[in-house]
Amino acid sequence: MSLQCGIVGLPNVGKSTLFNCLSNAKAQSANFPFCTIEPNVGVITVPDERLVRLAEIDNPRRVIPTTIEIVDIAGLVKGASKGEGLGNKFLANIRNTNAIIHVLRCFDNGNITHVNGSVDPVRDKEIIDTELQLKDLETIENRIAKCAKQAQTGGDKVAKRQYEILLRYKEALECGRSARTVELDKDERKAVSDLNLLTDKPVLYVCNVDDASAVSGNAYTEAVAKAIADENAEMLIVAAATEADIAELESYDERRMFLEDLGLEESGVNRLIKSAYRLLNLETFFTTGPDESRAWTYVRGMKAPQTAGIIHTDFERGFIRAEVIKYDDYVALGSEKACRDAGKIGIEGKDYVVQDGDIMHFLFNV
């Protein structure tokens, strides 16, 4: 899976600090704007307690988790849609991602410069939103100009449908609403899928807070929650500086004690990775045995032959059937043999929609 989440935000909101926590790749982090110029790409391991449990049961020679890619995109500024700062290049980098992690500064610290001189996450969000919306409006208007004539003559039904959808997008964007707020059915979305609008990408707002606000948030995070109430978006509270401290600890026990002292059950980084995975509409199936326990990423809604093809193209090409064990059954019974003896292995064909957590064995013939 080559799907990517892009981390965006104004300069100096903690994007690169967060990225460093997420990835072994080290993005430069400094107290001045435009520190990040080229997008940094990190391959992030997705934490999954289910894979750990399967490995405990089967004691395999190797354990392979699934991964996603996170891209640290340089900070946007007001006027980016018109080329201000390094605007056009930044916007192009966002367009290449599949989902957006929007980092908002929700902490006070006089030692860290804010590009706009004061802390106001809702204002910062609106600045980024406006720049992305203006770029999308430009895209929509260019497309309208191309298909208007075809649509208005009435001879091209596809063009007419696209034209009607484009006008709905245009109205929303001109009112300051993102494209994701426009409700489309499956067929309508397919008709304009090639637009690749920036504000139509799924978004996760990450409120970067101080230590004291890591558990319950603060007035800034409350304001963000209110501002995004009408959006189809998630919000997560993370203390990036604290996560950086956690990342420096060498042992699991040290990290666990640190989290307990803060009153946290799980690190913000783990929660963010899991949220990003869901944001990309991804789920996990497993293969397990004495040689290997492995997590595999697939897009929600995929059928058995497609997921088989993720392992190897021959598996999809020569697909015969899939043997499926539910994760809970495998854990309860303790082995594939026990599941087979108990009649807990399902035999599924080409139309089976794979479910998150399925343990799969594919039969094929090429």
C-alpha positions as CSV (number, residue, x, y, z in Angstrom):
1,M,0.0,0.0,0.0
2,S,1.5,3.3,-1.0
3,L,-1.1,5.5,0.6
4,Q,0.3,8.6,2.4
5,C,-0.8,11.0,5.1
6,G,0.6,14.5,4.8
7,I,1.3,16.6,8.0
8,V,0.4,20.2,7.3
9,G,0.1,23.4,9.4
10,L,1.6,26.9,9.8
11,P,5.3,27.2,10.5
12,N,6.4,26.5,14.1
13,V,3.3,24.6,15.2
14,G,5.2,21.4,16.0
15,K,4.9,19.5,12.7
16,S,8.5,18.4,12.4
17,T,8.8,17.6,16.1
18,L,5.7,15.3,15.7
19,F,7.1,13.8,12.5
20,N,10.4,13.0,14.3
21,C,8.4,11.2,17.0
22,L,6.5,9.2,14.4
23,S,9.5,8.2,12.2
24,N,13.1,7.2,12.4
25,A,13.7,9.8,9.7
26,K,14.8,13.0,11.4
27,A,13.3,16.2,9.9
28,Q,15.1,19.3,10.9
29,S,13.4,21.1,13.8
30,A,14.2,24.7,14.6
31,N,12.6,27.9,16.0
32,F,12.1,29.7,12.7
33,P,9.7,29.6,9.7
34,F,10.4,27.5,6.6
35,C,12.6,25.1,8.5
36,T,11.2,22.2,6.4
37,I,11.5,22.9,2.7
38,E,11.5,19.5,1.0
39,P,8.8,17.0,2.2
40,N,10.3,14.3,4.5
41,V,8.8,10.9,4.1
42,G,8.7,8.4,7.0
43,V,7.6,4.8,6.9
44,I,5.7,4.3,10.2
45,T,5.1,1.0,11.9
46,V,1.4,0.6,12.9
47,P,1.1,-0.6,16.5
48,D,-1.3,-3.5,16.7
49,E,-1.8,-5.5,19.9
50,R,-3.5,-8.3,17.9
51,L,-0.2,-9.1,16.0
52,V,1.6,-9.2,19.3
53,R,-0.9,-11.8,20.6
54,L,-0.7,-13.9,17.5
55,A,3.1,-14.0,17.8
56,E,2.8,-15.1,21.5
57,I,0.6,-18.0,20.3
58,D,2.7,-19.2,17.3
59,N,6.2,-18.1,18.4
60,P,7.2,-17.5,14.8
61,R,10.7,-16.9,13.5
62,R,9.8,-13.4,12.5
63,V,7.1,-10.9,13.2
64,I,6.3,-8.3,10.5
65,P,3.9,-5.4,11.3
66,T,2.2,-3.3,8.7
67,T,3.3,0.3,7.9
68,I,2.0,3.6,6.5
69,E,3.8,6.6,5.0
70,I,3.8,10.0,6.7
71,V,5.0,13.1,4.8
72,D,6.1,16.2,6.7
73,I,5.2,19.0,4.4
74,A,6.7,22.5,4.8
75,G,4.6,25.1,6.7
76,L,2.0,27.0,4.7
77,V,1.5,30.7,5.1
78,K,-1.3,33.1,4.2
79,G,-1.2,33.7,0.4
80,A,0.2,30.3,-0.4
81,S,-2.6,29.8,-3.0
82,K,-1.1,32.8,-4.8
83,G,2.5,31.6,-4.5
84,E,3.4,33.3,-1.2
85,G,6.2,31.7,0.8
86,L,6.8,28.4,-1.1
87,G,3.1,28.1,-1.6
88,N,2.5,26.4,-4.9
89,K,5.2,23.7,-4.2
90,F,3.6,23.0,-0.8
91,L,0.2,22.7,-2.3
92,A,1.5,20.3,-4.9
93,N,3.0,18.2,-2.1
94,I,-0.4,18.1,-0.3
95,R,-2.1,17.1,-3.5
96,N,0.1,14.0,-3.7
97,T,-1.1,12.7,-0.4
98,N,-4.3,10.7,0.4
99,A,-5.2,12.3,3.7
100,I,-4.2,15.3,5.8
101,I,-3.0,15.5,9.4
102,H,-3.5,19.2,10.2
103,V,-1.4,20.2,13.2
104,L,-2.6,23.2,15.3
105,R,-0.6,25.0,18.0
106,C,-2.6,24.9,21.2
107,F,0.0,25.9,23.8
108,D,1.5,29.2,25.0
109,N,5.3,29.5,25.0
110,G,7.0,32.9,24.6
111,N,10.2,31.3,23.5
112,I,8.7,29.7,20.4
113,T,7.9,32.3,17.7
114,H,4.4,32.2,16.1
115,V,4.4,33.3,12.5
116,N,1.3,35.4,13.2
117,G,2.5,36.8,16.6
118,S,-0.1,35.1,18.8
119,V,-1.6,31.7,19.6
120,D,-5.0,31.2,18.0
121,P,-5.5,27.7,16.6
122,V,-8.9,28.5,15.1
123,R,-7.5,31.4,13.2
124,D,-4.5,29.2,12.1
125,K,-6.9,26.5,10.9
126,E,-8.9,29.1,8.9
127,I,-5.7,30.4,7.2
128,I,-4.8,26.9,6.0
129,D,-8.4,26.1,5.1
130,T,-8.7,29.3,3.0
131,E,-5.5,28.7,1.1
132,L,-6.6,25.1,0.2
133,Q,-10.1,26.2,-0.6
134,L,-8.8,29.0,-2.9
135,K,-6.7,26.5,-4.7
136,D,-9.6,24.1,-5.1
137,L,-11.8,26.9,-6.3
138,E,-9.3,27.6,-9.0
139,T,-9.3,23.9,-10.0
140,I,-13.2,23.9,-10.1
141,E,-13.5,27.1,-12.1
142,N,-11.0,25.8,-14.7
143,R,-12.9,22.5,-15.0
144,I,-16.3,24.4,-15.3
145,A,-14.9,26.4,-18.1
146,K,-14.0,23.2,-20.0
147,C,-17.2,21.3,-19.5
148,A,-19.8,24.1,-19.4
149,K,-20.3,24.1,-23.2
150,Q,-20.7,20.4,-23.4
151,A,-23.1,20.3,-20.5
152,Q,-25.3,23.1,-21.7
153,T,-25.8,21.7,-25.2
154,G,-27.5,18.7,-23.5
155,G,-25.8,16.1,-25.7
156,D,-23.3,14.9,-23.2
157,K,-25.0,13.4,-20.1
158,V,-21.6,12.8,-18.3
159,A,-20.5,16.3,-18.8
160,K,-23.9,17.6,-17.6
161,R,-23.7,15.6,-14.4
162,Q,-20.1,16.7,-13.8
163,Y,-21.1,20.3,-14.4
164,E,-23.9,20.1,-11.8
165,I,-21.5,18.6,-9.2
166,L,-18.9,21.3,-10.0
167,L,-21.4,24.0,-9.3
168,R,-22.2,22.5,-5.9
169,Y,-18.5,22.4,-5.1
170,K,-18.1,26.0,-6.3
171,E,-21.0,27.2,-4.1
172,A,-19.5,25.5,-1.0
173,L,-16.0,26.9,-1.6
174,E,-17.2,30.4,-2.3
175,C,-19.0,30.2,1.1
176,G,-15.8,29.2,2.9
177,R,-16.7,25.5,3.2
178,S,-14.3,22.7,2.3
179,A,-15.2,20.3,-0.5
180,R,-15.6,17.4,2.0
181,T,-18.7,19.1,3.3
182,V,-20.5,18.6,0.0
183,E,-22.5,15.4,0.2
184,L,-22.2,13.2,-2.9
185,D,-23.5,9.6,-3.5
186,K,-21.1,6.9,-4.8
187,D,-21.9,7.5,-8.5
188,E,-21.5,11.3,-8.2
189,R,-18.2,10.9,-6.4
190,K,-16.9,8.6,-9.1
191,A,-17.9,11.1,-11.8
192,V,-15.5,13.7,-10.4
193,S,-12.9,11.5,-8.8
194,D,-10.1,12.9,-11.0
195,L,-10.4,16.3,-9.5
196,N,-8.3,15.3,-6.5
197,L,-9.4,18.4,-4.5
198,L,-7.3,19.4,-1.5
199,T,-10.2,20.0,0.8
200,D,-11.9,16.8,-0.1
201,K,-9.2,14.7,1.5
202,P,-10.0,13.2,4.8
203,V,-8.5,15.3,7.7
204,L,-7.4,14.7,11.2
205,Y,-6.8,17.8,13.4
206,V,-4.0,17.3,15.8
207,C,-4.0,19.8,18.7
208,N,-0.4,20.2,19.9
209,V,-0.6,21.0,23.6
210,D,1.7,21.4,26.6
211,D,2.3,18.6,29.2
212,A,-0.5,19.9,31.5
213,S,-3.1,19.6,28.8
214,A,-2.1,16.2,27.4
215,V,-5.0,14.4,29.1
216,S,-7.9,16.7,29.1
217,G,-7.0,19.5,26.6
218,N,-7.5,23.2,27.3
219,A,-9.4,26.3,26.2
220,Y,-7.6,26.2,22.8
221,T,-8.6,22.6,22.1
222,E,-12.2,23.3,23.1
223,A,-12.3,26.1,20.6
224,V,-11.0,23.8,17.9
225,A,-13.6,21.1,18.7
226,K,-16.3,23.8,18.4
227,A,-14.9,25.1,15.1
228,I,-14.8,21.6,13.4
229,A,-18.2,20.4,14.7
230,D,-19.8,20.7,11.3
231,E,-16.9,19.1,9.4
232,N,-16.5,15.4,8.6
233,A,-13.2,15.3,10.6
234,E,-11.5,13.8,13.7
235,M,-9.5,15.6,16.4
236,L,-6.7,14.3,18.5
237,I,-4.9,16.0,21.5
238,V,-1.1,15.3,21.5
239,A,1.8,16.9,23.4
240,A,4.5,16.8,20.8
241,A,7.3,17.9,23.1
242,T,6.3,15.2,25.6
243,E,6.2,12.6,22.8
244,A,9.8,13.7,21.9
245,D,10.9,13.0,25.5
246,I,9.1,9.6,25.4
247,A,10.9,8.7,22.1
248,E,14.3,9.2,23.8
249,L,13.6,6.6,26.5
250,E,15.2,3.3,25.6
251,S,13.0,0.7,27.3
252,Y,9.3,-0.2,27.2
253,D,9.1,-0.1,31.0
254,E,10.6,3.4,31.1
255,R,8.1,4.7,28.5
256,R,5.2,3.0,30.4
257,M,6.2,4.6,33.7
258,F,6.5,8.0,32.0
259,L,3.0,7.7,30.5
260,E,1.6,6.6,33.9
261,D,3.1,9.6,35.5
262,L,1.2,11.8,33.0
263,G,-2.0,9.9,33.4
264,L,-1.9,8.5,29.9
265,E,-2.8,4.9,28.9
266,E,-1.2,5.1,25.5
267,S,1.3,7.5,23.9
268,G,0.0,10.2,21.6
269,V,2.2,8.9,18.8
270,N,0.5,5.5,18.9
271,R,-3.0,7.1,19.0
272,L,-2.0,9.3,16.0
273,I,-0.6,6.4,13.9
274,K,-3.8,4.4,14.5
275,S,-6.0,7.4,13.7
276,A,-4.0,8.1,10.5
277,Y,-4.5,4.4,9.5
278,R,-8.2,4.8,9.9
279,L,-8.1,8.1,8.1
280,L,-6.7,6.4,5.0
281,N,-9.6,3.9,5.2
282,L,-7.2,1.0,5.9
283,E,-7.7,-2.2,7.8
284,T,-5.6,-5.2,8.6
285,F,-5.7,-8.9,7.9
286,F,-3.1,-11.4,9.2
287,T,-1.2,-14.5,8.2
288,T,0.4,-16.5,11.0
289,G,2.3,-19.7,11.6
290,P,5.6,-21.0,12.8
291,D,7.6,-19.2,10.2
292,E,6.0,-15.8,10.3
293,S,3.2,-13.7,11.9
294,R,2.5,-10.8,9.7
295,A,0.0,-7.9,9.4
296,W,-1.1,-6.9,5.9
297,T,-2.7,-3.6,5.0
298,Y,-5.8,-3.4,2.7
299,V,-8.4,-0.8,1.8
300,R,-11.7,-1.3,3.7
301,G,-14.2,-3.1,1.4
302,M,-11.7,-5.2,-0.6
303,K,-12.8,-8.7,-1.5
304,A,-10.7,-11.9,-0.9
305,P,-9.0,-12.1,-4.4
306,Q,-7.8,-8.4,-4.1
307,T,-6.4,-8.9,-0.7
308,A,-4.7,-12.1,-1.9
309,G,-3.0,-10.0,-4.6
310,I,-1.4,-7.8,-1.9
311,I,0.7,-10.9,-0.9
312,H,1.5,-11.8,-4.4
313,T,-0.1,-11.1,-7.8
314,D,-0.3,-14.8,-8.6
315,F,-2.5,-15.3,-5.6
316,E,-5.1,-13.0,-7.1
317,R,-4.7,-14.2,-10.6
318,G,-5.2,-17.9,-9.7
319,F,-7.5,-17.4,-6.7
320,I,-9.6,-20.4,-5.8
321,R,-10.8,-19.8,-2.3
322,A,-9.8,-18.4,1.1
323,E,-9.8,-20.1,4.4
324,V,-10.7,-17.5,7.1
325,I,-10.3,-17.7,10.9
326,K,-11.7,-14.9,13.0
327,Y,-9.1,-13.4,15.3
328,D,-11.2,-13.9,18.5
329,D,-11.6,-17.6,17.6
330,Y,-7.8,-18.0,17.0
331,V,-7.0,-16.4,20.3
332,A,-9.6,-18.4,22.2
333,L,-8.7,-21.8,20.7
334,G,-4.9,-21.2,20.5
335,S,-4.0,-22.7,17.1
336,E,-5.0,-23.2,13.5
337,K,-5.5,-27.0,14.2
338,A,-7.8,-26.3,17.1
339,C,-9.8,-23.9,15.0
340,R,-10.1,-26.5,12.2
341,D,-11.1,-29.2,14.7
342,A,-13.8,-26.9,16.1
343,G,-15.1,-26.0,12.7
344,K,-14.1,-22.4,13.1
345,I,-12.5,-22.1,9.6
346,G,-14.7,-20.4,7.0
347,I,-14.3,-21.3,3.4
348,E,-14.9,-18.1,1.3
349,G,-15.1,-17.4,-2.4
350,K,-14.4,-14.5,-4.7
351,D,-17.2,-12.3,-3.3
352,Y,-16.1,-12.4,0.3
353,V,-15.5,-9.0,1.7
354,V,-12.5,-9.3,4.1
355,Q,-13.1,-8.1,7.6
356,D,-10.6,-6.3,9.9
357,G,-8.7,-8.8,11.9
358,D,-9.3,-11.8,9.6
359,I,-6.6,-14.5,9.6
360,M,-6.3,-15.6,6.0
361,H,-5.0,-18.6,4.1
362,F,-5.3,-18.3,0.3
363,L,-5.6,-21.3,-2.1
364,F,-4.7,-20.6,-5.7
365,N,-3.6,-22.2,-8.9
366,V,-1.6,-20.5,-11.7
